[in-house]
Amino acid sequence: MDKRSWGELAFVLLVFLVMLAFFTEVHPMVLYDGDDWNGLSKQRNIAFPKWHDHNPIKVLPESLMPLTAPLAAYFVMPFLGDFVSSVTLVSAVILSAFIALYVHLFRKVMEKRFSLETWASCLLALMFLAFHFLVFRHGDYNNHYLFDTLNLTSYFHYTIPALWNISLVLFFLWREIPGTRRIEGRRWQDCLLVFVLYLAICSSVLHNIIFMAYISVGFFWRIRQWREQRFYIGILVAWFVILLFEGLGGRAGQMDIPLTELPVGQAFYSLVHVFFQNNKGILMMLAFAVIFLGSSLAIYWRRREKDAVDAAWREGQLKFLACAVIWSSYEVLVCAKAGGGYIDWPEVTIGLFFYLFFLMFSAAAYVFHRKPGALVLLPILAFIISCRTINAQQSLVESTMGHVPPAICAEISRDIITQVQTAEAGGARSMELHVPKGDDRDNWPHPNYMGEAVSRLLYGQGLIPYPIGIKIVPDEEMNERYGLR
């Protein structure tokens, strides 16, 4: 490997290690609520879309999340001696790897399209990553960021599918994969590509649109050659079939709202409201966008003789703007159908902000390409953004249900495991499991029905020798012990 390759490897490793420290020590991903116990314990019985299933197309999250449990139990727990901490570490490794890949591919695209030096593309990529933590900064406490979620389960069901689809967009850009590409089963690269496409489409109905918007725009951009774009057509057809599976699934059936009564206006307002909050992070993003986009447009319009870089930049900006419009229209309709506030969740809006960030940073890269002297400002800008990102006076929100401190969540989960193991050691075949008192409906976040998931997870990973019947008993004394409301 040459110096450049070593530099690229060091950059990817740096991003990975920083994210790993963040998701294990700063804001850990912790096993806590009923969804987490169920998601870790229940492997999808077939890694294929299932007709009329509750979640028909969630092949990626429902296959990946359960794999975390055996990796934690058999490969990490022998060293850490604790199952809960092992789940945190394995989950953080997986998520950090996805983020590192995401940032690496973004850097490769900037480097290739705008002929940037490696050091410049690395600084630009670090700023790109930093904005994911800055964009929702609004005050001193509980600031959201684009990688925060409701719980451990949401990382696998929302954030990772989003990163998977975004990374595919960046890979297609980097490798310039056209709609005319021919797929041959004899080449392992094509087999791997089809597998990755399969998992992207079968990931989440809220996130496969990120990649499909890119494919749709690419297809219509060359609509006159539509007969030759068999590759893109095949992807679009597969996506429409997947949407049919999802539309006739059990979860969609529970949201049986007539089309004429869909709260489209409310969903659209919720999306727009994201950009009109008293939010210093949004203002910073808009300031950078105005500077970079304004400068790039001025440079582009003043150039009398346009070359390939100008054409590629213009085409890329128009395509990603179209992608943002398609994403917004699709998400408004889907979230209106879902009847929930999904559309303003960070783990959902990450798709839209990816398009906006790409527009902003590709404009910056275009400016640096045309005006190399401006690169002297890049280290200063990166330093300003980095200092703002790691500002300890503005804490970030915890990705746990109810924003309970992760250390408390971990202690409660260890308490649950200890209770079950103690009952097993005494020869019990059934037991009462004491959990904190939750809401008055089903005791969420430790619902009355989670006993089977607890038994299934602990038995499946060898923490208890046989399954045990568990009855959930809400216990207010545990709330006092752990300082819960």
N, C-alpha and C positions, 0 to 999 in steps of 0.2 A: 504493500500500500504506500502511496505517495503522501506528501505532507498534507495535501488538500483532503484526501480521504480520511487521514487521521484527524484532521480538524473537524470534518463533518461528523465523524464518529464521536468525538469528544463533545460536540454540541448536542447531539441526540442524547448522549449519556447524561450530560448536565441537566437537560430538561427533564429526563426521566427521574433522576435522583431528587431534584427539587420538588417535583410533583409527588414522588413517593414520600418524602419527608412531610409534605403538606397533608397528604391523606392518611398518614399514620400517626403523626405527632401534633400537627397544628389543628386540623379539623378532621379527625379520624372517621373512617367509614365503619360503623359499629352495628353488629347484630343486636336488635332491640325489640321491635314490635312484631305483631302477629304475621304481617306480610313477609317480614324477613325470615322468620322461622319456617313459614310455608314455602317461600321461594327457594330456600336453600335445601329443603328436604324433598321437594317434589320434582323429580326429573320428568320432562316431557316424554311420554311413552313412545312417540315416534317423531323424529325430527323432520316433519313434513307438514304442510298446511292441512288442517283437519276440518272437514265440512261440518258446520253447525256446532263446532266447539265453542267454549266460552271466549277464548282468545285464539281464533283460528290460525293466525299467521305469525304469531310470536315465536318463531323457531329459534332465532338468535338469543333473545333474553332467557327463554325458558329452557334452553339447552346449556347456555354458558353459566348462568347463576348457580345451578345445582352442582356443576363441576367444581365450583369454588370450595364446597364442603369437603370432599375427599382430598383435594390438594392440601387444604388446611389441616385436616386430621392426620393424614399419613405422611406428609412431606415436611410440614412446618411445625406442627405441635410437638413432635419428638425433641425439637430444639428449644421451642419457647415454653413448652409445658402447659400451655393454656389454649383451649379451643377458640375462645372468643377473640383473643389477640391474634391467633393464627388466621381466622377469617378476615380480620381487618387487614393484615399484611398481604394475604393473597389477593383480596379485592383491590387493595391499593396498587399492587403490582400490575394487575390487569388494566385498571383505569389509567395509571401513569403511562403504561406502554402505549395505549391508544392515543393519549394526549401527545406523547413524544412523537409518534408516527404522524399525527395530524400536523404538528408544528414543522416537522422535518419535510413533509410533502409541500407545505406552504412555502417553505424556504426554497425548495428545489424549483417550484414554479416561478417564483420571483427571480431566481438566479438565471433560469433558462430564458424566460421571456424578455428580460431586460438586461441581460449580460452583466449582472452585478458580481463584484468580487465576493468571495466566500465570507469575509468578515462583515461586509455590508449587508449581505442577505441574512446573516446570523443576527445582527443587531435589529434588522427590520422584523425578523421572525420573533425575537424576544419582545419587541414592542407589541406585535400582533398578539402574542400570548398574554402580555400584561393587561391589555384592554379587556380581556375576558374577566379579569378581576376588578377592573375599574368602572365598567360601564354602569353599574347600579349603585355606586357609592353615593350615599345621600347624607350621612351623618357620622356620629361617633360609634354607634353600636348597631349590631345585627344587619350589616350591609350584605345584600345579596350579590351573587356573582354568577357567571354563566355555567359554572360547574357545580353549583349547589343543588341539592334535591331535598325531597321530603324525608327520605330514609334510604337505607342500603338497597332495598329493592328497586327504587327509582333509578339508581345509577345503572342497573342492568337493563331496566325496561325503557329508559328514556335517554340518559346521557350517552351510554355506549352505542346504542343504535344510531343516535345522531352523529357521533364521531365516526362510526363505520361508514355512514353514507357520505359525510363531508369528505372523508379521506378518499373515497372513491371518486368524487368530483375532482379533487386535486390530482389524483393519480391519472385520470383521463386527460386532464389539462397538461400535466407534465409529460406524459407519453404521447400526447396528441392522438388519442385513439378515435378514429372516425367511425361514422355509421356504416361505412363500407367494409369494415374489417371482417375478414373471414375467420371463422372459428373451426379449428381442426382438432379432433380428439387425440391425434397422435402427438401433439405438442403439450408438454406438461404445463407450460405457461398458460395455454388456453384453458386447460382443465382447472387450473387454480383460479383463473379469472372468472370462469363460470361459477365456481363454488363461492367466490367472494360476492359475486352479483346475486346469487341465490340467497345468501344470508342477509344482504342489504335489503332486498325486496321483502324477504320474510323476517323483518325485524320489528317494525312498528308502523302502524298506519299514520302516526303523527310525524314520522321521520323519514320514511322512504321517499317522501315527496321532495326532500332535499336533493337527492340524486336524480329523481325522475324529472324534476323541473329542468335540470341541466340537460338531460337527454332530450326532453321535449323541445327545448329551445334549439338545441343542436340539430334536431330533425327538421324543424320548421325553417331553420336558417338555410337549409339546403333542400327545401321542399321540392324544387324543380327536379332534383335527382332522387326523388323519394323511392323509386324502384330499386336504386342501388344501395339504399341504406337498410339492408336487411338486418344488420346487427342491432341498430337502434329500434327498428320495428319490432324485432323479437323481444327486446327488453320491455318496450311499451305494452305489448300484448300480454306478456307475463305479469306485468304490474296490474293491468285491468282485471285479469283473472284473480289475482290476489285481492284486489278491492272487492270483487264479487264474493269471495270467501268471507272477507271481513264484514261486509254488509249483511250477510245472512247468518252471521255468528250469534252466539248467545248473548254476548255483551251488547252488541248493536240492537238485539231484540229487546233488551231491557230499556233501551233509550228510544222507544217507539214514539217519536214526535212527528206529527204530520209536517210535510214540507212547508205548508203555508203558515205553520206556527213556529218555525225555527227562529230562535232569537238571534238572527244574523246581525242586526243592528247592535245588540248588546255585545256580541263577540267582537265586532269590528271596533266598537268604542273601547273595549278592554285592551285591544291590541294598540290602538292609537294612544291610549292613556299611558302606556309604557314609556312613550317618548315625551310626555308632557308633565311628568312629575317634577317636584322640586329636587332635582337630581344632579349633583355636581359631575358625576361620571358621564352622564349623557351630554352635558354641556361641553365637557372636555372632548368627547368624541366628535361632537358637531364642530367644535373649533378646529380640530385637526382635519376634519373632512373638508371644511371650507378652505383651509389653507392649501391642502394637497390637491383637492379637486380643482380649485380655482387656478392654482399655478399650472397644473397639467393641461387644463383647457386653454389657458393663455398661450402656453408653449405650442400646443397642437395647432391652434388657429393661426399662429404666426409663421408656421413652417409652410413654405410655398410648395416644396417638393417633398411629398410624403414617401416614406420608405416602409419596409416590412414591419418594423417595430411600431410605427405609427398605426398602420392598418391593424396589427394584432391587438394593440392597446385599445383602439376604438371599438373593435369587434368584441373584445372581452368585456369592456365596460357596458356596452349595450346588452350583451347576453346576460350578464349577471344582474343588471337592472331588471330585465325581463324575468329572470329566475325569482327575484325578490317579489315581483308582482304576482307571479304564479303561486309562490309559496304562501303569500298573504291571503290570496283569494281562496286557496284550498283549505288552509288552516281555519279561516273564519267559518267556512261551511262545516268542516269536520267538528270543530269545537262547539259550534252552535248545535249540531246534532247530538254531541255528547252531553250537552246541557250542563257542563261544568266550567270552571274557570281555568281550564287547561292553557288557554292561549297566552296568558301572561306569566306562566311559569317559566323560570330561567331555563330549565331543561328542555322546554319546547321552543322558546324564542331563540335559542342558540342557532337554529337554522337560519333565521332571518338575519341575525347579527353577523353570522359568517359571511353572508352575501355583502352586507354593508361594510364590514371590515375589509373584505377583499377589494371592493370598489375603492375604498380609502387608501389602502396600502399599495395597491397596484398603481394608483395615481402617484403616490409618493415615489415608487420605484421608477415610474416613467420620468418623473422630474429629475431624479438622481442620474438616470441614464442620459438624459438630454443635457443636463447641467451638472457634470461631475464635480465641479467646484462646490456644489451644495452639500456634498458628502461630508464636508468638515463639520457640518451641523448635526449629522446623524448621531455621533457619540453623545453629544449634549442632550439631544432629544431622548435618546434611549436612557440616559442617566436620570433625567427628570421624570420620565414615566416609571422607571424602576423604583425610584425613591417614593413616588406616590403610591406605588403598588404595595410596598412592604411597610407602609406607614402603620405602626402598631397602635396609634391613637384611633384608628378607624377599624374596629373589629368586624370580622365577617360572621355571617349567621352559621349556626351549626346545622348540618344535614341529618338531623334526627327528628323523629316525630315529636312535635311540641317544642323543638329546639332545646331539649333536655341536654345538659352537658354530656359529652360522649363518655367521660369517665364514669358517670352515674349509670348510663345505659349499660356499659360493660359490666359493672358490678351487679346490676339487676339480672343480666343474662347469666352471669356466673352463679348467682344465687339460685336461679332456676335449675341450672345444671346440677348443682350440689344437692338440691332437694331431691331430684330424680335419682341421682346416683346413691344417695343415702337410703331412699326407699328400696332401691334394687338390692343394695347390700343387706338389707333386712329381710329379703325374700318376698317382698310385696309384689303382687301382680296388678294391683291398682293403687291409686294414691290420690290425695288432694294436693294440688300444686298451688301454693300461695303466690299471688302476683299483686302488684300495686292496683289500687282501686282506680278505674278509668271512668269513662262516661257512663251514663245511666241507660244507654241503649243496649250495648253488647260488651261493655267494659273495655272499649278501645282505649289505648293501643295494645292491650293484652287481652284479646277478646275471649269470650267463653268457649269458643270453638277451636282454640289453638292447641289444645292438649294433644290431639292426634299428630299435629305437625311437630311438636316438641319430641314426642316419643319416636316418631319416624326419623327425625334428624339424628338424634342421639344414638338410636339403635343402628341406623344405616352407616354411621361413621365409627362404630365400635366403642362409643363412650359408655354404653350399657349393654349387657349380654343378651337381653331379650326385650321385645316390645312390652310396654306397660300401659295400662289404662290410666288416663290422667283426667281428673276433673278440676277445672279452674276455679279457684276460690279467691275473689277479690279481697284484699286485706289492707285496710287503711293504715295499719301499723307499719306496713312497708313504705307507704307514702311518707310517714313521719321519719322513718329510719333513713330514707334516701333524700329527704328534703323536697318531695314532689308535692304539687298542689293537689 
